[in-house]
Amino acid sequence: MEVGLAGAKGFGVFAARWLARGETVIVGKATGYPTERTRVSVQLDWGRQVEMDAPATLLNHSCAPNLGVRQNHWSAYDFVALRDILAGEELAFDYAMTEHSLVASLPCWCGTTACQGEVLPWSARDQRWREQNAVWLAPYLRVASAVTPAQRLSPWVNR
């Protein structure tokens, strides 16, 4: 992986070589567990954030991501190629794969034809998107996807 300038996004992570679909591209290791969200934290569970080492912490959002997330045994995330990735391509994941909600609206700078103009969290995604991306969602969001609308209204559902 190579870190370089990524236009309006600042820095980004780029593939230094061709990467095969299904390949674990980046293994994220926790550097801290802040009690509140930070600019570089990623959501692990309800009310639980992790900050990861570089290059994981430098990955940008894309509305058409080439990486998915998989929780690892370091209580952080691995990033896995969703498709074959060419050398020189920017590596990016959809922040909705880990973030239930956002503290503030964020403009999207991904520049893909699928760009929605803003970064949308999991809570703003429809059921079709959730089902299509289920294998690449953070485990706590997979559980939340399985909860029915009636269960969401129940005070007995553990969140």
PLY file of the C-alpha trace (Angstrom):
ply
format ascii 1.0
element vertex 159
property float x
property float y
property float z
element edge 158
property int vertex1
property int vertex2
end_header
0.00 0.00 0.00
1.10 3.54 -0.66
-0.13 6.71 1.00
-0.55 9.72 -1.27
-2.58 12.81 -1.99
-6.23 12.12 -2.87
-7.52 15.49 -4.06
-10.13 17.23 -1.88
-10.04 14.26 0.54
-6.48 15.02 1.63
-4.50 11.81 1.93
-5.57 8.39 0.73
-4.27 4.85 0.48
-3.46 3.41 -2.94
-2.80 -0.12 -4.16
0.90 -0.64 -4.86
0.12 -3.79 -6.87
-2.82 -5.67 -8.36
-5.08 -7.06 -5.60
-7.39 -10.04 -6.05
-11.04 -10.10 -5.04
-11.33 -11.59 -1.54
-7.76 -10.71 -0.58
-7.20 -9.17 2.84
-5.65 -5.88 1.82
-5.15 -4.11 5.16
-5.13 -5.55 8.67
-6.18 -2.83 11.09
-4.76 -2.89 14.59
-6.27 -0.91 17.43
-4.25 2.01 18.76
-6.96 3.15 21.17
-10.57 2.91 22.25
-11.86 6.47 22.77
-14.94 6.91 24.94
-16.41 9.30 22.36
-16.16 9.49 18.59
-13.12 11.18 17.13
-12.25 12.32 13.62
-10.43 9.03 12.99
-12.40 6.56 15.09
-14.54 3.80 13.60
-17.58 2.29 15.30
-17.13 -1.29 16.60
-20.40 -1.66 18.50
-23.09 0.45 20.15
-21.17 3.17 22.01
-17.79 1.56 21.28
-15.22 3.14 18.96
-11.74 2.10 17.86
-8.85 4.09 16.46
-6.61 2.05 14.16
-3.05 2.29 12.94
-2.02 3.49 9.50
-2.79 2.79 6.76
-6.27 1.72 8.00
-6.91 5.11 9.60
-6.19 6.83 6.27
-8.80 4.96 4.20
-11.38 7.25 2.65
-15.10 6.72 2.03
-16.51 5.75 -1.35
-20.11 5.32 -2.45
-18.75 2.56 -4.75
-16.16 0.97 -2.47
-13.52 -1.53 -3.47
-13.03 -2.70 0.14
-15.33 -4.33 2.67
-14.77 -4.69 6.41
-14.35 -7.76 8.58
-13.85 -7.54 12.34
-10.55 -9.10 13.39
-9.08 -10.56 16.58
-7.33 -7.25 17.40
-10.76 -5.69 18.06
-10.40 -3.65 14.90
-11.17 -4.27 11.21
-9.51 -5.99 8.29
-10.22 -4.52 4.88
-10.95 -7.04 2.12
-11.02 -6.50 -1.66
-14.62 -6.59 -2.93
-13.35 -6.93 -6.50
-10.03 -7.09 -8.32
-8.19 -3.80 -7.74
-5.61 -2.37 -10.13
-2.25 -1.01 -9.01
-2.60 2.73 -8.41
-6.32 2.65 -7.51
-7.36 4.42 -4.34
-8.53 1.98 -1.66
-11.80 2.98 0.01
-14.72 1.53 1.94
-18.28 2.72 2.50
-18.42 4.24 5.98
-21.97 2.86 6.31
-20.33 -0.56 6.73
-19.22 0.49 10.24
-21.14 3.64 11.21
-24.73 3.38 12.42
-25.06 7.17 12.44
-22.88 10.22 12.01
-22.36 13.12 14.40
-22.65 15.60 11.52
-23.36 15.57 7.81
-20.25 14.92 5.71
-19.86 15.81 2.05
-18.71 12.96 -0.16
-15.73 13.51 -2.42
-15.48 10.00 -3.89
-16.19 11.18 -7.44
-17.72 7.86 -8.55
-20.80 7.66 -10.77
-22.59 6.21 -7.71
-21.70 9.25 -5.54
-24.60 10.39 -3.40
-23.05 13.77 -2.58
-22.83 13.04 1.12
-21.58 10.21 3.30
-24.59 8.18 4.42
-24.47 6.05 7.57
-26.05 2.60 7.95
-29.21 4.13 9.48
-29.86 6.10 6.27
-29.53 3.03 4.02
-32.50 1.02 2.80
-33.03 -2.70 3.44
-31.90 -3.61 -0.07
-28.48 -1.97 0.47
-28.18 -3.63 3.89
-28.91 -7.06 2.43
-26.53 -6.58 -0.52
-23.70 -5.58 1.82
-24.56 -7.78 4.82
-21.39 -9.86 4.72
-19.27 -6.69 4.84
-21.11 -4.91 7.66
-19.72 -4.58 11.17
-21.15 -7.46 13.24
-23.32 -5.16 15.39
-24.93 -3.75 12.22
-25.62 -7.25 10.87
-27.57 -7.94 14.06
-29.39 -4.61 13.73
-30.27 -5.48 10.10
-32.00 -8.64 11.31
-34.21 -6.75 13.77
-37.70 -6.08 12.41
-39.27 -2.59 12.52
-41.67 -3.77 15.27
-38.75 -5.04 17.35
-36.96 -1.68 16.95
-39.89 -0.04 18.73
-39.83 -2.55 21.58
-38.06 -1.49 24.80
-36.97 -5.13 25.18
-34.64 -5.24 22.17
-31.03 -5.07 23.32
-29.18 -2.34 21.47
0 1
1 2
2 3
3 4
4 5
5 6
6 7
7 8
8 9
9 10
10 11
11 12
12 13
13 14
14 15
15 16
16 17
17 18
18 19
19 20
20 21
21 22
22 23
23 24
24 25
25 26
26 27
27 28
28 29
29 30
30 31
31 32
32 33
33 34
34 35
35 36
36 37
37 38
38 39
39 40
40 41
41 42
42 43
43 44
44 45
45 46
46 47
47 48
48 49
49 50
50 51
51 52
52 53
53 54
54 55
55 56
56 57
57 58
58 59
59 60
60 61
61 62
62 63
63 64
64 65
65 66
66 67
67 68
68 69
69 70
70 71
71 72
72 73
73 74
74 75
75 76
76 77
77 78
78 79
79 80
80 81
81 82
82 83
83 84
84 85
85 86
86 87
87 88
88 89
89 90
90 91
91 92
92 93
93 94
94 95
95 96
96 97
97 98
98 99
99 100
100 101
101 102
102 103
103 104
104 105
105 106
106 107
107 108
108 109
109 110
110 111
111 112
112 113
113 114
114 115
115 116
116 117
117 118
118 119
119 120
120 121
121 122
122 123
123 124
124 125
125 126
126 127
127 128
128 129
129 130
130 131
131 132
132 133
133 134
134 135
135 136
136 137
137 138
138 139
139 140
140 141
141 142
142 143
143 144
144 145
145 146
146 147
147 148
148 149
149 150
150 151
151 152
152 153
153 154
154 155
155 156
156 157
157 158
